[in-house]
């Protein structure tokens, strides 16, 4: 109970937006023009183009720097402690770490533009998420006319032993967050999927259906890769007699055009075609350019601002923005079939990361 109260306080105190009718975008722009240039951290190289477009639009100098989520955390904390803020805005994909380490210590703050707040679902406002990133189950369209996996529990069966590719959960916190979110909120769908596939209710000694699935899938010897590129190759490379099925970022579907791969989305897979995690838009509390930082946050919540990342399959949280028609994965037609991230349990996701990593170590078999 104590931890839950603490979490709520962290997420509420960070942002106290003004009323939409009191917000003046033109005044914010003018104030931003009087401030020093800003630097924006993001884990994708697209941030360079986004910052350049922002600078051209407003005449305000912004520099985009590609920095991994892990490095962002360390840099933001050190810059705050030293009083030398170099990164004014952080677009961060590690929501639990932000909730546990950055927001409660005042390293960053979350600000929702009042004129755009109504377009952002409440679950994405506190802290502000600018987009969601999807990891989806994929198959090889050259080897199969449709996805051979219809149910997540198929991945635990002998037929798919050693033929499933995923990113190593020990190297990416979003994966252990997914495990914990499934254990917290996915019990009924996972049990229903088990019964639909095996024709009987799930009976397990594990504490949750998510733990039961993860233990069985790990014991089935999946290929564990160090990144999406390896998973994309294992699944989508042409000329394979028995290609892998795999879990990878929807952004990797661009490999079909860039590399001649044959990736296809496992549409209709039960209970979910994949899962998503959020990218937060945060402002360093010690920035010398608070108005410019807010203006950049406002910019990335518009279609113009977020478009470079949308082309890679990143999904804006704004309900006013639709994915582009040429987005390569076709995920736009299956958004309701994604298991979404919920920041309400973010602190618990953070606290249980080591537990889920230890769990994986116990059950994973090469």
MIPA-917515 format. One record per residue (C-alpha): residue in one letter; x, y, z. Coordinates in steps of 0.02 Angstrom, whole numbers, plus 50000, padded with zeros to 5 digits. Example, Ala and Ser with C-alpha at 12.3 -4.5 7.8 and 13.67 -1.06 7.14 Angstrom:
<sites>
a506154977550390/s506844994750357/
</sites>
This chain:
<sites>
x500005000050000/x501395012050041/x502195009349872/x500565012349779/x500315028949866/x502085034049824/x501815029649640/x500245040049628/x501135055049704/x502575053749582/x501425053349433/x500335067649488/x501545080249556/x502615080349398/x501345089649293/x500025102549336/x499395108349164/x498485124649134/x496745124949062/x496685123248873/x495825140048851/x497225148548948/x498615141048843/x499415152348713/x500505143048587/x501105159048505/x501695165648672/x502625149348704/x503475150948534/x504025168748569/x504695163848740/x505625149148664/x506475160348536/x507265170348677/x508065154848755/x509685145348718/x509685130748594/x509065113848655/x509675095948641/x508475081448628/x508945063548675/x508075048848590/x508535030648557/x508175032048370/x509225041048240/x507625048848173/x507785061748311/x509125070548208/x507885073748067/x506505078348189/x507585091348276/x508115098748110/x506305100148054/x505835108248219/x507245121048198/x506685125048021/x504865127048074/x505125138448224/x506835146248197/x507385138748363/x508985128548363/x508735110548418/x509975096348405/x509445078148408/x510615065248483/x510365046448470/x510615039648646/x510055022648709/x508755022148847/x510035015348970/x511285028948928/x509935042248938/x509535037249117/x511345038549170/x511645054949079/x510065063349143/x510445058649323/x512265064149314/x511835080449227/x510525084249359/x511715080349502/x513095091149429/x511935105549386/x512555104949207/x511045100049101/x511525095648922/x509965085948873/x508445097248885/x507165084648821/x507205065748838/x506145054248731/x506335038748837/x505705020948808/x506045014948986/x504445020249073/x504725010349234/x506455017849257/x505755035349234/x504395031949362/x505605024249486/x507175034949463/x506885051049367/x505185058249414/x505205055849603/x506955063449618/x506525078649513/x507755074749374/x506385077249245/x504595082849237/x503105077749132/x502135091449042/x500565088948937/x500165103348817/x498455109448874/x497815112148697/x498225094048650/x497765085548813/x496025080148755/x496835070648610/x497915060148727/x497065045548816/x497135047649003/x498225032249025/x499595040848923/x499575057749010/x500435054749175/x501845053249137/x501625059148959/x501905045948826/x502145052948651/x502075036148562/x501965017548584/x503155004948506/x502544987748457/x503394970848461/x502414958448356/x502444940148310/x503024937448132/x503224923248007/x504034920247837/x502794923447696/x503864914147569/x503774897947669/x501974899747730/x500384906347648/x499814911947821/x500544912747994/x500784894848059/x500554901048237/x498754904548287/x498964903948475/x500384909448589/x500364892548675/x500884883948513/x502614890948544/x502784879048692/x502474863348589/x503784851148520/x503434856348339/x504194873348375/x505624867848484/x507144878048435/x506164887248299/x505614902948391/x506704918548391/x506604932348522/x507724945648597/x508644940148753/x507554945748901/x509144948049002/x509684962448891/x508084972548869/x507014978549013/x505464980648906/x505354961748892/x505334958549080/x504094973049094/x503004963648969/x503104947749073/x502584957249228/x501174966349140/x500504949749075/x500584942349249/x499694957849317/x498364960749185/x498384946249062/x497854931449168/x496124928749094/x496614930648910/x498094918948932/x497054905749020/x495684907248888/x496974905148750/x497694889748836/x495984881648849/x495564886148669/x497164877948608/x497294862648721/x495444859848756/x495634859948944/x495914872949082/x497684877649128/x498334868749282/x500024874949342/x501114876449496/x501734893249431/x501044909149512/x500224915249351/x499764909949175/x501124921749112/x502434912649216/x501784895849156/x501904901248974/x503624908948995/x504304893449082/x503634881948947/x504214893048805/x505954895048880/x506104876248902/x505704874348716/x507404881348670/x507044897448576/x508404906548481/x508914921048593/x509624935648496/x510494951748545/x509344962848441/x507934964248316/x509094962748166/x509534944748208/x507714940248240/x507184948448077/x508484938347982/x508014921948066/x506184924448024/x506174934047861/x507714929447760/x507184921247596/x507644903747541/x507304894947707/x506474877847712/x505984879247895/x506124897447950/x505874903348126/x504364912648190/x504874927048300/x504484942148405/x505204958348341/x504914976948326/x503614981648197/x504914993948130/x505914979248061/x504594975847929/x505514988847826/x506784974947798/x505584967947669/x505964982647556/x507744986047613/x508394968047619/x507154957747520/x506514948947677/x504824940247685/x504134945847853/x502274944247883/x501234949248035/x500414934948130/x498704943048118/x497354934248218/x498554926348342/x497764923148512/x497694931348633/x498754945248558/x499734948448398/x501054956848505/x501294969748640/x501764987948655/x502794998948767/x502795017748784/x504005031548741/x503905045948864/x504195064248825/x505095071848975/x505885088749011/x507465090749115/x507025101149267/x508675110749260/x508535116049079/x508955134049034/x507645133048896/x506015127248976/x504905135548845/x505885128248699/x505825111148783/x503935112548803/x503755118048623/x504715102648565/x503555091548667/x502085100348586/x502875097548415/x503115078748434/x501285076848482/x500795083248310/x500765072848150/x502115083848073/x503255081248222/x503065062548247/x502945057348063/x504765051748043/x504515038948182/x502795033848121/x503595027947960/x504545015548068/x502955008848146/x502955019748302/x501155023648349/x500715041148412/x499715042048571/x498675056248500/x497005049848441/x497005063248305/x498465055048214/x498305039248111/x499725027948054/x500265031347875/x499495020047743/x501215014047687/x501765008347860/x502564991647813/x501934979647947/x500074982447918/x499874984248106/x498614998448090/x497244985748056/x497654975848213/x497984988748349/x496574981848457/x497474965048459/x499034972148543/x499314969948729/x499584988148784/x500764994448917/x499965002249071/x501065014149171/x499975011649325/x501034996549372/x502675004349313/x503495004349484/x503084985949508/x503784982249334/x505394990649389/x505484981649555/x505194964349478/x506414965449332/x507744955549422/x506454942549476/x505884939549297/x507684938749235/x508074925749368/x506504916249318/x507074916149137/x508804909949186/x508024895249276/x506894889449135/x507804894248976/x508624879548888/x509774881848739/
</sites>
